[in-house]
Amino acid sequence: MSTKERGEAITAWLSLMLFANVFVIAIYASLAFTGLDALLSIGHFPLWTTDVMMGVGAFNIACVCFLFFWKKWAFYAICGAAAFTLAFNLSIGVGPVAFSGLGMTAITYVVLRTQWNQFDD
């Protein structure tokens, strides 16, 4: 049985994804717990958007953890979360930045494809 080697690029990218999602949760949580999320509702963002985005961030963290354990389905789940986030952000009028999640998912694919055959179904 051969050992699976993740490589530095995959490890660095997955670590960056973990950090980025923790950061997203921290930002939205600070908005919610300080009451500054009310400022979001002054514009056109409903107050509950912070809850949704924290949930998506937590889901992404779980998926990235499973990618560290070589699970293909976790990548597909991240793709689904990116599609959901895109639709959600467009529906509340975020604008072009709503597409950033798709870019991150594309980078994830490019980084993972070198070792894709090592991932479990």
C-alpha positions as semicolon CSV with decimal commas, in nm:
position;residue;x (nm);y (nm);z (nm)
1;M;0,000;0,000;0,000
2;S;0,144;0,334;-0,101
3;T;0,128;0,637;0,121
4;K;-0,054;0,943;0,000
5;E;0,153;1,256;-0,032
6;R;-0,038;1,578;-0,038
7;G;0,245;1,807;-0,140
8;E;0,326;2,156;-0,027
9;A;0,096;2,339;-0,270
10;I;-0,214;2,146;-0,165
11;T;-0,129;2,177;0,203
12;A;-0,066;2,550;0,172
13;W;-0,385;2,611;-0,028
14;L;-0,607;2,407;0,204
15;S;-0,453;2,585;0,504
16;L;-0,523;2,921;0,339
17;M;-0,882;2,812;0,275
18;L;-0,922;2,719;0,642
19;F;-0,783;3,054;0,751
20;A;-0,998;3,248;0,504
21;N;-1,318;3,077;0,618
22;V;-1,235;3,128;0,986
23;F;-1,173;3,494;0,900
24;V;-1,509;3,520;0,722
25;I;-1,688;3,373;1,023
26;A;-1,503;3,610;1,256
27;I;-1,596;3,914;1,050
28;Y;-1,965;3,824;1,030
29;A;-1,975;3,720;1,396
30;S;-1,820;4,050;1,501
31;L;-2,082;4,233;1,297
32;A;-2,361;4,029;1,455
33;F;-2,237;4,038;1,814
34;T;-2,155;4,409;1,817
35;G;-2,486;4,504;1,662
36;L;-2,312;4,647;1,358
37;D;-2,503;4,404;1,139
38;A;-2,787;4,654;1,175
39;L;-2,581;4,880;0,949
40;L;-2,615;4,615;0,680
41;S;-2,993;4,645;0,694
42;I;-2,972;5,021;0,637
43;G;-2,860;4,943;0,285
44;H;-3,025;4,648;0,122
45;F;-2,886;4,351;0,315
46;P;-3,126;4,176;0,552
47;L;-2,998;4,120;0,906
48;W;-3,000;3,742;0,867
49;T;-2,735;3,751;0,592
50;T;-2,465;3,736;0,860
51;D;-2,610;3,408;0,989
52;V;-2,620;3,255;0,642
53;M;-2,262;3,356;0,563
54;M;-2,135;3,223;0,898
55;G;-2,311;2,894;0,821
56;V;-2,152;2,872;0,477
57;G;-1,811;2,948;0,630
58;A;-1,856;2,670;0,887
59;F;-1,966;2,429;0,614
60;N;-1,659;2,517;0,408
61;I;-1,430;2,459;0,707
62;A;-1,576;2,112;0,752
63;C;-1,532;2,038;0,381
64;V;-1,170;2,156;0,380
65;C;-1,101;1,930;0,678
66;F;-1,238;1,636;0,478
67;L;-1,016;1,734;0,184
68;F;-0,721;1,692;0,419
69;F;-0,855;1,337;0,466
70;W;-0,863;1,278;0,088
71;K;-1,240;1,285;0,032
72;K;-1,353;1,378;-0,322
73;W;-1,707;1,452;-0,215
74;A;-1,576;1,742;-0,004
75;F;-1,456;1,919;-0,319
76;Y;-1,797;1,872;-0,480
77;A;-1,959;2,007;-0,163
78;I;-1,735;2,315;-0,181
79;C;-1,847;2,361;-0,542
80;G;-2,209;2,345;-0,427
81;A;-2,141;2,595;-0,148
82;A;-1,978;2,831;-0,400
83;A;-2,280;2,806;-0,630
84;F;-2,516;2,868;-0,337
85;T;-2,310;3,165;-0,220
86;L;-2,304;3,311;-0,571
87;A;-2,682;3,283;-0,604
88;F;-2,734;3,417;-0,252
89;N;-2,502;3,714;-0,301
90;L;-2,654;3,801;-0,637
91;S;-3,003;3,782;-0,489
92;I;-2,918;4,037;-0,221
93;G;-2,735;4,261;-0,467
94;V;-2,372;4,219;-0,365
95;G;-2,246;4,279;-0,719
96;P;-1,938;4,150;-0,901
97;V;-1,758;4,043;-0,582
98;A;-2,021;3,768;-0,561
99;F;-1,817;3,574;-0,818
100;S;-1,507;3,553;-0,597
101;G;-1,614;3,218;-0,453
102;L;-1,614;3,064;-0,799
103;G;-1,259;3,184;-0,851
104;M;-1,149;3,028;-0,525
105;T;-1,316;2,702;-0,625
106;A;-1,137;2,707;-0,960
107;I;-0,803;2,756;-0,786
108;T;-0,888;2,468;-0,554
109;Y;-0,955;2,245;-0,854
110;V;-0,626;2,343;-1,020
111;V;-0,432;2,273;-0,700
112;L;-0,605;1,941;-0,626
113;R;-0,601;1,797;-0,977
114;T;-0,234;1,698;-0,951
115;Q;-0,325;1,449;-0,677
116;W;-0,688;1,383;-0,773
117;N;-0,624;1,011;-0,828
118;Q;-0,530;0,979;-0,459
119;F;-0,867;1,106;-0,336
120;D;-1,125;0,856;-0,215
121;D;-1,473;0,851;-0,369
